Amino acid sequence: MATKVCLLLCIAMLLSLVVQGQHKSSPAPIAQPGNPLAPTPQPIKFPMYGATPGSLQPQECSGACSGRCSATAYKKPCLFFCQKCCAKCLCVPPGTYGNKQFCPCYNNWKTKRGGPKCP
């Protein structure tokens, strides 16, 4: 019985310390032009560069395709068709597989049999 009471007292003390710590903390500084303590806004980064139609330059296709084909066992044909598709569409989907919805041209180019042309 004494252990339960001691345990409950310890939990109550911890909770009171947490609540007191929350009241003592100061709010984050408000971003104002003259306030040096305010966090500066970070520039927007575009992680989808190269994955949207026309966003690559032809000379950038090699690097984008080497990333796209990095996980395949069939590197040579993957690189060949990826570079062919990139030259036409000027985009390569992100990742090593799938994500073709980001590059409709890459996704919609089909072989004579109707299969996907681009890896």
N, CA, C and O atoms as a GROMACS GRO file, in nm:
protein
  476
    1MET      N    1   0.082  -0.120   0.000
    1MET     CA    2   0.000   0.000   0.000
    1MET      C    3   0.087   0.126   0.000
    1MET      O    4   0.057   0.224  -0.069
    2ALA      N    5   0.194   0.122   0.078
    2ALA     CA    6   0.282   0.239   0.088
    2ALA      C    7   0.352   0.266  -0.045
    2ALA      O    8   0.377   0.381  -0.079
    3THR      N    9   0.384   0.160  -0.120
    3THR     CA   10   0.449   0.179  -0.250
    3THR      C   11   0.356   0.247  -0.349
    3THR      O   12   0.399   0.331  -0.428
    4LYS      N   13   0.227   0.211  -0.344
    4LYS     CA   14   0.130   0.273  -0.435
    4LYS      C   15   0.115   0.421  -0.404
    4LYS      O   16   0.108   0.503  -0.496
    5VAL      N   17   0.111   0.455  -0.277
    5VAL     CA   18   0.098   0.594  -0.236
    5VAL      C   19   0.222   0.672  -0.279
    5VAL      O   20   0.212   0.785  -0.328
    6CYS      N   21   0.337   0.613  -0.259
    6CYS     CA   22   0.463   0.678  -0.299
    6CYS      C   23   0.468   0.699  -0.450
    6CYS      O   24   0.510   0.804  -0.498
    7LEU      N   25   0.424   0.599  -0.524
    7LEU     CA   26   0.423   0.608  -0.670
    7LEU      C   27   0.328   0.718  -0.716
    7LEU      O   28   0.361   0.795  -0.806
    8LEU      N   29   0.210   0.724  -0.656
    8LEU     CA   30   0.113   0.829  -0.692
    8LEU      C   31   0.167   0.968  -0.658
    8LEU      O   32   0.146   1.062  -0.734
    9LEU      N   33   0.236   0.981  -0.547
    9LEU     CA   34   0.295   1.110  -0.510
    9LEU      C   35   0.403   1.152  -0.609
    9LEU      O   36   0.413   1.269  -0.647
   10CYS      N   37   0.485   1.055  -0.651
   10CYS     CA   38   0.591   1.086  -0.749
   10CYS      C   39   0.531   1.131  -0.882
   10CYS      O   40   0.580   1.225  -0.944
   11ILE      N   41   0.426   1.065  -0.926
   11ILE     CA   42   0.360   1.102  -1.052
   11ILE      C   43   0.300   1.241  -1.040
   11ILE      O   44   0.310   1.322  -1.132
   12ALA      N   45   0.236   1.270  -0.926
   12ALA     CA   46   0.176   1.402  -0.905
   12ALA      C   47   0.283   1.510  -0.907
   12ALA      O   48   0.261   1.618  -0.962
   13MET      N   49   0.398   1.483  -0.846
   13MET     CA   50   0.506   1.582  -0.845
   13MET      C   51   0.560   1.606  -0.986
   13MET      O   52   0.586   1.720  -1.024
   14LEU      N   53   0.577   1.500  -1.062
   14LEU     CA   54   0.625   1.515  -1.199
   14LEU      C   55   0.527   1.596  -1.283
   14LEU      O   56   0.568   1.684  -1.359
   15LEU      N   57   0.399   1.566  -1.269
   15LEU     CA   58   0.299   1.642  -1.344
   15LEU      C   59   0.300   1.789  -1.307
   15LEU      O   60   0.288   1.875  -1.394
   16SER      N   61   0.315   1.819  -1.180
   16SER     CA   62   0.318   1.960  -1.139
   16SER      C   63   0.441   2.030  -1.195
   16SER      O   64   0.433   2.147  -1.233
   17LEU      N   65   0.554   1.961  -1.202
   17LEU     CA   66   0.674   2.020  -1.260
   17LEU      C   67   0.656   2.047  -1.409
   17LEU      O   68   0.699   2.150  -1.460
   18VAL      N   69   0.592   1.954  -1.478
   18VAL     CA   70   0.568   1.973  -1.622
   18VAL      C   71   0.476   2.091  -1.645
   18VAL      O   72   0.502   2.173  -1.733
   19VAL      N   73   0.368   2.100  -1.566
   19VAL     CA   74   0.273   2.210  -1.582
   19VAL      C   75   0.340   2.342  -1.550
   19VAL      O   76   0.319   2.440  -1.622
   20GLN      N   77   0.422   2.349  -1.444
   20GLN     CA   78   0.492   2.472  -1.410
   20GLN      C   79   0.591   2.510  -1.519
   20GLN      O   80   0.606   2.629  -1.549
   21GLY      N   81   0.658   2.413  -1.579
   21GLY     CA   82   0.753   2.440  -1.686
   21GLY      C   83   0.686   2.498  -1.808
   21GLY      O   84   0.745   2.581  -1.878
   22GLN      N   85   0.562   2.456  -1.834
   22GLN     CA   86   0.489   2.509  -1.950
   22GLN      C   87   0.449   2.654  -1.927
   22GLN      O   88   0.449   2.733  -2.021
   23HIS      N   89   0.415   2.689  -1.805
   23HIS     CA   90   0.374   2.826  -1.776
   23HIS      C   91   0.492   2.922  -1.777
   23HIS      O   92   0.476   3.039  -1.809
   24LYS      N   93   0.612   2.872  -1.743
   24LYS     CA   94   0.728   2.959  -1.736
   24LYS      C   95   0.791   2.984  -1.872
   24LYS      O   96   0.863   3.083  -1.890
   25SER      N   97   0.766   2.896  -1.968
   25SER     CA   98   0.831   2.912  -2.098
   25SER      C   99   0.773   3.033  -2.170
   25SER      O  100   0.654   3.061  -2.161
   26SER      N  101   0.858   3.103  -2.240
   26SER     CA  102   0.813   3.221  -2.314
   26SER      C  103   0.769   3.179  -2.453
   26SER      O  104   0.820   3.082  -2.509
   27PRO      N  105   0.674   3.252  -2.509
   27PRO     CA  106   0.629   3.218  -2.644
   27PRO      C  107   0.738   3.246  -2.746
   27PRO      O  108   0.831   3.322  -2.721
   28ALA      N  109   0.725   3.183  -2.861
   28ALA     CA  110   0.822   3.202  -2.968
   28ALA      C  111   0.818   3.347  -3.015
   28ALA      O  112   0.712   3.408  -3.016
   29PRO      N  113   0.932   3.402  -3.053
   29PRO     CA  114   0.934   3.542  -3.098
   29PRO      C  115   0.849   3.558  -3.224
   29PRO      O  116   0.844   3.470  -3.311
   30ILE      N  117   0.783   3.672  -3.231
   30ILE     CA  118   0.697   3.701  -3.345
   30ILE      C  119   0.783   3.758  -3.457
   30ILE      O  120   0.866   3.846  -3.435
   31ALA      N  121   0.760   3.707  -3.577
   31ALA     CA  122   0.840   3.753  -3.692
   31ALA      C  123   0.800   3.895  -3.729
   31ALA      O  124   0.688   3.919  -3.775
   32GLN      N  125   0.891   3.989  -3.709
   32GLN     CA  126   0.871   4.127  -3.748
   32GLN      C  127   0.997   4.173  -3.820
   32GLN      O  128   1.105   4.120  -3.796
   33PRO      N  129   0.983   4.271  -3.907
   33PRO     CA  130   1.100   4.313  -3.986
   33PRO      C  131   1.220   4.355  -3.903
   33PRO      O  132   1.333   4.328  -3.943
   34GLY      N  133   1.201   4.420  -3.789
   34GLY     CA  134   1.313   4.468  -3.710
   34GLY      C  135   1.354   4.374  -3.597
   34GLY      O  136   1.442   4.409  -3.520
   35ASN      N  137   1.294   4.258  -3.585
   35ASN     CA  138   1.319   4.166  -3.474
   35ASN      C  139   1.429   4.067  -3.513
   35ASN      O  140   1.405   3.978  -3.593
   36PRO      N  141   1.551   4.082  -3.457
   36PRO     CA  142   1.660   3.991  -3.494
   36PRO      C  143   1.643   3.851  -3.437
   36PRO      O  144   1.707   3.757  -3.484
   37LEU      N  145   1.557   3.834  -3.335
   37LEU     CA  146   1.537   3.702  -3.274
   37LEU      C  147   1.438   3.616  -3.352
   37LEU      O  148   1.432   3.495  -3.333
   38ALA      N  149   1.361   3.678  -3.437
   38ALA     CA  150   1.260   3.604  -3.511
   38ALA      C  151   1.327   3.512  -3.614
   38ALA      O  152   1.427   3.549  -3.675
   39PRO      N  153   1.271   3.394  -3.631
   39PRO     CA  154   1.330   3.303  -3.731
   39PRO      C  155   1.310   3.359  -3.872
   39PRO      O  156   1.204   3.412  -3.906
   40THR      N  157   1.414   3.345  -3.952
   40THR     CA  158   1.404   3.394  -4.089
   40THR      C  159   1.337   3.290  -4.176
   40THR      O  160   1.366   3.171  -4.162
   41PRO      N  161   1.248   3.329  -4.265
   41PRO     CA  162   1.181   3.232  -4.351
   41PRO      C  163   1.282   3.167  -4.446
   41PRO      O  164   1.368   3.234  -4.502
   42GLN      N  165   1.270   3.036  -4.462
   42GLN     CA  166   1.359   2.962  -4.550
   42GLN      C  167   1.307   2.967  -4.692
   42GLN      O  168   1.186   2.970  -4.714
   43PRO      N  169   1.396   2.969  -4.790
   43PRO     CA  170   1.350   2.970  -4.929
   43PRO      C  171   1.281   2.838  -4.961
   43PRO      O  172   1.313   2.733  -4.905
   44ILE      N  173   1.187   2.845  -5.050
   44ILE     CA  174   1.112   2.726  -5.090
   44ILE      C  175   1.201   2.639  -5.177
   44ILE      O  176   1.259   2.685  -5.275
   45LYS      N  177   1.210   2.512  -5.140
   45LYS     CA  178   1.289   2.418  -5.219
   45LYS      C  179   1.193   2.335  -5.304
   45LYS      O  180   1.083   2.302  -5.260
   46PHE      N  181   1.234   2.304  -5.423
   46PHE     CA  182   1.151   2.228  -5.514
   46PHE      C  183   1.209   2.088  -5.531
   46PHE      O  184   1.295   2.067  -5.616
   47PRO      N  185   1.162   1.991  -5.449
   47PRO     CA  186   1.216   1.856  -5.459
   47PRO      C  187   1.172   1.784  -5.585
   47PRO      O  188   1.227   1.679  -5.619
   48MET      N  189   1.074   1.838  -5.655
   48MET     CA  190   1.022   1.772  -5.774
   48MET      C  191   1.091   1.821  -5.901
   48MET      O  192   1.043   1.795  -6.011
   49TYR      N  193   1.204   1.892  -5.887
   49TYR     CA  194   1.275   1.940  -6.005
   49TYR      C  195   1.313   1.821  -6.091
   49TYR      O  196   1.374   1.726  -6.043
   50GLY      N  197   1.277   1.826  -6.218
   50GLY     CA  198   1.308   1.718  -6.310
   50GLY      C  199   1.197   1.616  -6.321
   50GLY      O  200   1.199   1.531  -6.409
   51ALA      N  201   1.099   1.624  -6.232
   51ALA     CA  202   0.990   1.527  -6.233
   51ALA      C  203   0.864   1.584  -6.297
   51ALA      O  204   0.764   1.512  -6.311
   52THR      N  205   0.866   1.709  -6.334
   52THR     CA  206   0.750   1.768  -6.401
   52THR      C  207   0.785   1.790  -6.547
   52THR      O  208   0.901   1.817  -6.579
   53PRO      N  209   0.686   1.780  -6.636
   53PRO     CA  210   0.714   1.790  -6.780
   53PRO      C  211   0.790   1.916  -6.818
   53PRO      O  212   0.752   2.027  -6.780
   54GLY      N  213   0.898   1.898  -6.892
   54GLY     CA  214   0.978   2.010  -6.942
   54GLY      C  215   1.069   2.074  -6.840
   54GLY      O  216   1.126   2.180  -6.868
   55SER      N  217   1.085   2.015  -6.723
   55SER     CA  218   1.165   2.080  -6.619
   55SER      C  219   1.314   2.046  -6.628
   55SER      O  220   1.394   2.106  -6.557
   56LEU      N  221   1.352   1.954  -6.713
   56LEU     CA  222   1.494   1.920  -6.731
   56LEU      C  223   1.548   1.977  -6.860
   56LEU      O  224   1.474   1.999  -6.956
   57GLN      N  225   1.676   2.002  -6.860
   57GLN     CA  226   1.747   2.035  -6.983
   57GLN      C  227   1.798   1.903  -7.042
   57GLN      O  228   1.823   1.810  -6.966
   58PRO      N  229   1.813   1.892  -7.174
   58PRO     CA  230   1.859   1.765  -7.232
   58PRO      C  231   1.988   1.711  -7.172
   58PRO      O  232   2.004   1.590  -7.159
   59GLN      N  233   2.081   1.799  -7.134
   59GLN     CA  234   2.208   1.753  -7.077
   59GLN      C  235   2.191   1.699  -6.935
   59GLN      O  236   2.284   1.637  -6.883
   60GLU      N  237   2.077   1.721  -6.871
   60GLU     CA  238   2.054   1.671  -6.736
   60GLU      C  239   1.991   1.532  -6.733
   60GLU      O  240   1.977   1.473  -6.626
   61CYS      N  241   1.954   1.480  -6.849
   61CYS     CA  242   1.887   1.350  -6.855
   61CYS      C  243   1.975   1.237  -6.804
   61CYS      O  244   1.926   1.145  -6.738
   62SER      N  245   2.103   1.241  -6.835
   62SER     CA  246   2.193   1.134  -6.795
   62SER      C  247   2.195   1.115  -6.644
   62SER      O  248   2.186   1.002  -6.595
   63GLY      N  249   2.207   1.224  -6.569
   63GLY     CA  250   2.209   1.216  -6.424
   63GLY      C  251   2.077   1.171  -6.366
   63GLY      O  252   2.073   1.092  -6.272
   64ALA      N  253   1.967   1.223  -6.422
   64ALA     CA  254   1.835   1.185  -6.372
   64ALA      C  255   1.808   1.037  -6.399
   64ALA      O  256   1.749   0.968  -6.316
   65CYS      N  257   1.850   0.988  -6.515
   65CYS     CA  258   1.828   0.848  -6.549
   65CYS      C  259   1.918   0.754  -6.469
   65CYS      O  260   1.877   0.643  -6.437
   66SER      N  261   2.038   0.797  -6.437
   66SER     CA  262   2.123   0.710  -6.356
   66SER      C  263   2.063   0.692  -6.217
   66SER      O  264   2.077   0.584  -6.158
   67GLY      N  265   1.998   0.794  -6.164
   67GLY     CA  266   1.926   0.778  -6.037
   67GLY      C  267   1.804   0.690  -6.051
   67GLY      O  268   1.777   0.606  -5.964
   68ARG      N  269   1.730   0.708  -6.160
   68ARG     CA  270   1.610   0.628  -6.184
   68ARG      C  271   1.644   0.480  -6.200
   68ARG      O  272   1.570   0.394  -6.152
   69CYS      N  273   1.753   0.449  -6.266
   69CYS     CA  274   1.790   0.311  -6.296
   69CYS      C  275   1.888   0.252  -6.195
   69CYS      O  276   1.942   0.144  -6.220
   70SER      N  277   1.912   0.317  -6.084
   70SER     CA  278   2.014   0.272  -5.989
   70SER      C  279   1.981   0.140  -5.921
   70SER      O  280   2.072   0.069  -5.878
   71ALA      N  281   1.854   0.105  -5.909
   71ALA     CA  282   1.817  -0.016  -5.834
   71ALA      C  283   1.786  -0.136  -5.923
   71ALA      O  284   1.751  -0.243  -5.871
   72THR      N  285   1.796  -0.122  -6.053
   72THR     CA  286   1.759  -0.233  -6.141
   72THR      C  287   1.878  -0.324  -6.170
   72THR      O  288   1.994  -0.283  -6.162
   73ALA      N  289   1.847  -0.447  -6.204
   73ALA     CA  290   1.950  -0.542  -6.245
   73ALA      C  291   1.980  -0.527  -6.394
   73ALA      O  292   2.081  -0.578  -6.444
   74TYR      N  293   1.893  -0.457  -6.465
   74TYR     CA  294   1.906  -0.438  -6.611
   74TYR      C  295   1.941  -0.292  -6.641
   74TYR      O  296   1.862  -0.221  -6.703
   75LYS      N  297   2.058  -0.250  -6.597
   75LYS     CA  298   2.097  -0.108  -6.607
   75LYS      C  299   2.106  -0.059  -6.750
   75LYS      O  300   2.058   0.050  -6.781
   76LYS      N  301   2.168  -0.136  -6.839
   76LYS     CA  302   2.190  -0.089  -6.975
   76LYS      C  303   2.059  -0.059  -7.049
   76LYS      O  304   2.043   0.052  -7.100
   77PRO      N  305   1.964  -0.154  -7.055
   77PRO     CA  306   1.838  -0.120  -7.123
   77PRO      C  307   1.758  -0.013  -7.049
   77PRO      O  308   1.691   0.069  -7.112
   78CYS      N  309   1.765  -0.012  -6.917
   78CYS     CA  310   1.693   0.090  -6.840
   78CYS      C  311   1.746   0.229  -6.875
   78CYS      O  312   1.669   0.321  -6.902
   79LEU      N  313   1.879   0.244  -6.875
   79LEU     CA  314   1.939   0.374  -6.909
   79LEU      C  315   1.909   0.414  -7.053
   79LEU      O  316   1.882   0.531  -7.081
   80PHE      N  317   1.913   0.317  -7.144
   80PHE     CA  318   1.886   0.347  -7.285
   80PHE      C  319   1.746   0.405  -7.303
   80PHE      O  320   1.728   0.510  -7.364
   81PHE      N  321   1.645   0.334  -7.250
   81PHE     CA  322   1.508   0.380  -7.268
   81PHE      C  323   1.475   0.501  -7.182
   81PHE      O  324   1.397   0.587  -7.223
   82CYS      N  325   1.532   0.509  -7.065
   82CYS     CA  326   1.509   0.627  -6.980
   82CYS      C  327   1.562   0.753  -7.049
   82CYS      O  328   1.495   0.856  -7.048
   83GLN      N  329   1.681   0.744  -7.107
   83GLN     CA  330   1.738   0.862  -7.174
   83GLN      C  331   1.660   0.897  -7.300
   83GLN      O  332   1.647   1.014  -7.335
   84LYS      N  333   1.608   0.797  -7.368
   84LYS     CA  334   1.524   0.820  -7.486
   84LYS      C  335   1.396   0.893  -7.445
   84LYS      O  336   1.354   0.989  -7.510
   85CYS      N  337   1.335   0.846  -7.336
   85CYS     CA  338   1.212   0.909  -7.286
   85CYS      C  339   1.239   1.049  -7.233
   85CYS      O  340   1.159   1.140  -7.254
   86CYS      N  341   1.349   1.065  -7.164
   86CYS     CA  342   1.383   1.196  -7.108
   86CYS      C  343   1.410   1.297  -7.219
   86CYS      O  344   1.373   1.414  -7.207
   87ALA      N  345   1.474   1.252  -7.326
   87ALA     CA  346   1.502   1.343  -7.438
   87ALA      C  347   1.372   1.393  -7.500
   87ALA      O  348   1.364   1.507  -7.546
   88LYS      N  349   1.270   1.308  -7.502
   88LYS     CA  350   1.142   1.348  -7.560
   88LYS      C  351   1.059   1.430  -7.461
   88LYS      O  352   1.002   1.533  -7.498
   89CYS      N  353   1.052   1.385  -7.336
   89CYS     CA  354   0.962   1.445  -7.238
   89CYS      C  355   1.027   1.553  -7.151
   89CYS      O  356   0.957   1.637  -7.094
   90LEU      N  357   1.159   1.552  -7.142
   90LEU     CA  358   1.237   1.643  -7.056
   90LEU      C  359   1.195   1.634  -6.910
   90LEU      O  360   1.190   1.735  -6.839
   91CYS      N  361   1.164   1.512  -6.866
   91CYS     CA  362   1.138   1.487  -6.725
   91CYS      C  363   1.160   1.339  -6.698
   91CYS      O  364   1.148   1.255  -6.787
   92VAL      N  365   1.193   1.308  -6.573
   92VAL     CA  366   1.211   1.170  -6.527
   92VAL      C  367   1.139   1.161  -6.393
   92VAL      O  368   1.164   1.244  -6.305
   93PRO      N  369   1.051   1.062  -6.374
   93PRO     CA  370   0.980   1.052  -6.246
   93PRO      C  371   1.077   1.032  -6.130
   93PRO      O  372   1.184   0.974  -6.148
   94PRO      N  373   1.041   1.080  -6.011
   94PRO     CA  374   1.128   1.063  -5.895
   94PRO      C  375   1.132   0.917  -5.849
   94PRO      O  376   1.037   0.841  -5.871
   95GLY      N  377   1.240   0.880  -5.786
   95GLY     CA  378   1.252   0.744  -5.732
   95GLY      C  379   1.303   0.646  -5.836
   95GLY      O  380   1.332   0.682  -5.950
   96THR      N  381   1.312   0.520  -5.793
   96THR     CA  382   1.364   0.417  -5.882
   96THR      C  383   1.254   0.337  -5.948
   96THR      O  384   1.281   0.258  -6.039
   97TYR      N  385   1.129   0.355  -5.906
   97TYR     CA  386   1.018   0.279  -5.962
   97TYR      C  387   0.888   0.354  -5.939
   97TYR      O  388   0.870   0.420  -5.837
   98GLY      N  389   0.796   0.344  -6.035
   98GLY     CA  390   0.665   0.407  -6.020
   98GLY      C  391   0.672   0.558  -6.030
   98GLY      O  392   0.762   0.612  -6.096
   99ASN      N  393   0.579   0.626  -5.966
   99ASN     CA  394   0.569   0.774  -5.963
   99ASN      C  395   0.554   0.835  -6.102
   99ASN      O  396   0.586   0.953  -6.120
  100LYS      N  397   0.506   0.760  -6.199
  100LYS     CA  398   0.496   0.812  -6.335
  100LYS      C  399   0.388   0.919  -6.350
  100LYS      O  400   0.383   0.987  -6.452
  101GLN      N  401   0.301   0.933  -6.251
  101GLN     CA  402   0.197   1.035  -6.258
  101GLN      C  403   0.256   1.176  -6.260
  101GLN      O  404   0.188   1.270  -6.302
  102PHE      N  405   0.380   1.191  -6.215
  102PHE     CA  406   0.443   1.323  -6.215
  102PHE      C  407   0.490   1.365  -6.354
  102PHE      O  408   0.514   1.483  -6.378
  103CYS      N  409   0.503   1.271  -6.443
  103CYS     CA  410   0.553   1.299  -6.578
  103CYS      C  411   0.460   1.228  -6.678
  103CYS      O  412   0.490   1.118  -6.722
  104PRO      N  413   0.348   1.291  -6.715
  104PRO     CA  414   0.249   1.226  -6.800
  104PRO      C  415   0.305   1.179  -6.935
  104PRO      O  416   0.268   1.071  -6.981
  105CYS      N  417   0.392   1.256  -6.997
  105CYS     CA  418   0.450   1.217  -7.126
  105CYS      C  419   0.528   1.087  -7.108
  105CYS      O  420   0.516   0.996  -7.190
  106TYR      N  421   0.605   1.079  -7.004
  106TYR     CA  422   0.685   0.961  -6.972
  106TYR      C  423   0.593   0.841  -6.948
  106TYR      O  424   0.624   0.729  -6.987
  107ASN      N  425   0.481   0.866  -6.884
  107ASN     CA  426   0.385   0.761  -6.851
  107ASN      C  427   0.305   0.715  -6.972
  107ASN      O  428   0.275   0.597  -6.985
  108ASN      N  429   0.271   0.806  -7.061
  108ASN     CA  430   0.180   0.775  -7.172
  108ASN      C  431   0.248   0.723  -7.298
  108ASN      O  432   0.180   0.679  -7.390
  109TRP      N  433   0.380   0.728  -7.305
  109TRP     CA  434   0.451   0.679  -7.422
  109TRP      C  435   0.453   0.527  -7.414
  109TRP      O  436   0.511   0.470  -7.321
  110LYS      N  437   0.391   0.460  -7.512
  110LYS     CA  438   0.375   0.314  -7.508
  110LYS      C  439   0.451   0.248  -7.624
  110LYS      O  440   0.484   0.313  -7.724
  111THR      N  441   0.478   0.119  -7.609
  111THR     CA  442   0.540   0.041  -7.717
  111THR      C  443   0.431   0.004  -7.817
  111THR      O  444   0.313   0.034  -7.797
  112LYS      N  445   0.472  -0.061  -7.927
  112LYS     CA  446   0.374  -0.104  -8.028
  112LYS      C  447   0.272  -0.200  -7.969
  112LYS      O  448   0.156  -0.204  -8.010
  113ARG      N  449   0.316  -0.279  -7.871
  113ARG     CA  450   0.227  -0.376  -7.807
  113ARG      C  451   0.139  -0.314  -7.697
  113ARG      O  452   0.052  -0.381  -7.642
  114GLY      N  453   0.161  -0.188  -7.666
  114GLY     CA  454   0.078  -0.119  -7.566
  114GLY      C  455   0.138  -0.118  -7.426
  114GLY      O  456   0.077  -0.067  -7.332
  115GLY      N  457   0.258  -0.173  -7.411
  115GLY     CA  458   0.324  -0.171  -7.281
  115GLY      C  459   0.396  -0.039  -7.258
  115GLY      O  460   0.408   0.040  -7.352
  116PRO      N  461   0.442  -0.014  -7.137
  116PRO     CA  462   0.513   0.112  -7.110
  116PRO      C  463   0.649   0.116  -7.180
  116PRO      O  464   0.725   0.019  -7.174
  117LYS      N  465   0.679   0.224  -7.244
  117LYS     CA  466   0.807   0.240  -7.314
  117LYS      C  467   0.915   0.286  -7.216
  117LYS      O  468   1.031   0.247  -7.228
  118CYS      N  469   0.875   0.368  -7.121
  118CYS     CA  470   0.972   0.429  -7.030
  118CYS      C  471   0.979   0.355  -6.896
  118CYS      O  472   0.876   0.318  -6.839
  119PRO      N  473   1.102   0.334  -6.846
  119PRO     CA  474   1.116   0.262  -6.719
  119PRO      C  475   1.080   0.346  -6.597
  119PRO      O  476   1.087   0.297  -6.484
   0.00000   0.00000   0.00000
